Amino acid sequence: MLYEFAPMEGFTDSVYRRTHARFFPGDAAPDRFYTPFISPTHEHLITPRQLREILPEHNRGFALVPQLLSNSAEDFLWMCGELAGMGYREVNLNLGCPAGTVVAKSKGAGFLRDPAALDRFLDTVYAQTPVKVSIKTRLGLSDPEEFGPLLEIFNRYPVSELIIHPRVQKDIYRNEVRLPIFERALRESKAPVCYNGSLYTAAACRTFVHTHPAICGLMLGRGLIANPALLRQIRGGAPLEKATLRAFLDTLLAEYTVLFGSPQSAIRRMKGIWSYTLCLFAGHEKLERMLRRANDPWDYKTAVDCIFTQLKFLPDAVDVK
Ligand SMILES: Cc1cc2nc3c(=O)[nH]c(=O)nc-3n(C[C@H](O)[C@H](O)[C@H](O)COP(=O)(O)O)c2cc1C
């Protein structure tokens, strides 16, 4: 069973990946990370920010699959060539991003609106790609039944892995996942299928693997941000320790302060992580406001000290919103 760390824009950048690999190695490490989506440019130039994400020297010590967001086979293939030159052997195509601006450009989940164009794109890509191409997809735009015809298209190509987030674009990340459609796809997909969506605890992950033995893997996002030792727990190891979580978060803050050149920006990034991690602390509601209002390093440290010293730590209580 593969355990994959989901790509999350604003969370799982190269700083996060390196720091996670340092504090959660071995049985706590994902089998692979994915970069948050990278949009290949029409000009065929890689920006410094994109380079920071993908250069192998920024990603040592863990397996990484770059994720691309594009509806242009030419731009996608150009980037595949660049990535192959850096030593990557696989890229992932994003067919799931639900953001309005992305969907409006017929990219991400928006590409699912035009199956004929998607088919032409995949035909060109799979004929010419120098690397394996996996796909991360939703079920469709508004009706999960859209997935039947989409799967027929995917089944025509050597998709190295089909990661299914069984929601439609209109669900964003809310609403129940649509398990019956996922299960049908699992039966009918020619590609190995990885499940992604709303699994937050070790118990829930183990049950899912047990009840869906045909999946090749689980991809975890918000649950892993909330509890960065979740994979170790799933694999039967020790739960997250409070001291390790504190050291991990303090190191991230220090790294982001250097990267952004601004403590305020680093604190903003940390608050994003805390929006998931806070649920590991019983009664966190009373300190949430204090953390939200902290905008300078002193106030931030005071709020974090209060969370760690005053609240009961419950590494299994993941209730991600
Ligand atoms: C803040 C945020 C950023 C995300 N960024 C990406 C992204 O760059 N690429 C992608 O394919 N999915 C992205 N996702 C979706 C996640 O990879 C994942 O599919 C989603 O969170 C559901 O999995 P989970 O329930 O385990 O969190 C993002 C989700 C969130 C909440």
The ligand as an SDF file (V2000), in Angstrom:
LIG
                    3D

 31 33  0  0  0  0  0  0  0  0999 V2000
   -5.5120   24.5300    0.8730 C   0  0  0  0  0  0  0  0  0  0  0  0
   -5.5420   23.4130   -0.1300 C   0  0  0  0  0  0  0  0  0  0  0  0
   -4.6470   23.4250   -1.2000 C   0  0  0  0  0  0  0  0  0  0  0  0
   -4.6870   22.3930   -2.1530 C   0  0  0  0  0  0  0  0  0  0  0  0
   -3.7870   22.4080   -3.2220 N   0  0  0  0  0  0  0  0  0  0  0  0
   -3.8310   21.4010   -4.1280 C   0  0  0  0  0  0  0  0  0  0  0  0
   -2.9210   21.3470   -5.2400 C   0  0  0  0  0  0  0  0  0  0  0  0
   -2.0410   22.1910   -5.4120 O   0  0  0  0  0  0  0  0  0  0  0  0
   -3.0400   20.3030   -6.1000 N   0  0  0  0  0  0  0  0  0  0  0  0
   -3.9870   19.3230   -5.9450 C   0  0  0  0  0  0  0  0  0  0  0  0
   -4.0760   18.4140   -6.7490 O   0  0  0  0  0  0  0  0  0  0  0  0
   -4.8340   19.3460   -4.9050 N   0  0  0  0  0  0  0  0  0  0  0  0
   -4.7680   20.3420   -4.0060 C   0  0  0  0  0  0  0  0  0  0  0  0
   -5.6000   20.3130   -2.9310 N   0  0  0  0  0  0  0  0  0  0  0  0
   -6.4700   19.1310   -2.7150 C   0  0  0  0  0  0  0  0  0  0  0  0
   -5.7560   18.0920   -1.8490 C   0  0  0  0  0  0  0  0  0  0  0  0
   -4.6390   17.5580   -2.5460 O   0  0  0  0  0  0  0  0  0  0  0  0
   -6.7210   16.9460   -1.4940 C   0  0  0  0  0  0  0  0  0  0  0  0
   -7.2320   16.4110   -2.6910 O   0  0  0  0  0  0  0  0  0  0  0  0
   -7.8730   17.4280   -0.6250 C   0  0  0  0  0  0  0  0  0  0  0  0
   -7.4070   18.1770    0.4780 O   0  0  0  0  0  0  0  0  0  0  0  0
   -8.7060   16.2470   -0.1360 C   0  0  0  0  0  0  0  0  0  0  0  0
   -7.9160   15.3580    0.5990 O   0  0  0  0  0  0  0  0  0  0  0  0
   -7.9610   15.3540    2.2290 P   0  0  0  0  0  0  0  0  0  0  0  0
   -9.4090   15.1770    2.5810 O   0  0  0  0  0  0  0  0  0  0  0  0
   -7.1000   14.2030    2.6410 O   0  0  0  0  0  0  0  0  0  0  0  0
   -7.4650   16.6800    2.6610 O   0  0  0  0  0  0  0  0  0  0  0  0
   -5.6070   21.3400   -1.9940 C   0  0  0  0  0  0  0  0  0  0  0  0
   -6.4880   21.3360   -0.9080 C   0  0  0  0  0  0  0  0  0  0  0  0
   -6.4710   22.3490    0.0100 C   0  0  0  0  0  0  0  0  0  0  0  0
   -7.4440   22.3050    1.1710 C   0  0  0  0  0  0  0  0  0  0  0  0
  1  2  1  0
  2  3  1  0
  2 30  2  0
  3  4  2  0
  4  5  1  0
  4 28  1  0
  5  6  2  0
  6  7  1  0
  6 13  1  0
  7  8  2  0
  7  9  1  0
  9 10  1  0
 10 11  2  0
 10 12  1  0
 12 13  2  0
 13 14  1  0
 14 15  1  0
 14 28  1  0
 15 16  1  0
 16 17  1  0
 16 18  1  0
 18 19  1  0
 18 20  1  0
 20 21  1  0
 20 22  1  0
 22 23  1  0
 23 24  1  0
 24 25  2  0
 24 26  1  0
 24 27  1  0
 28 29  2  0
 29 30  1  0
 30 31  1  0
M  END
$$$$
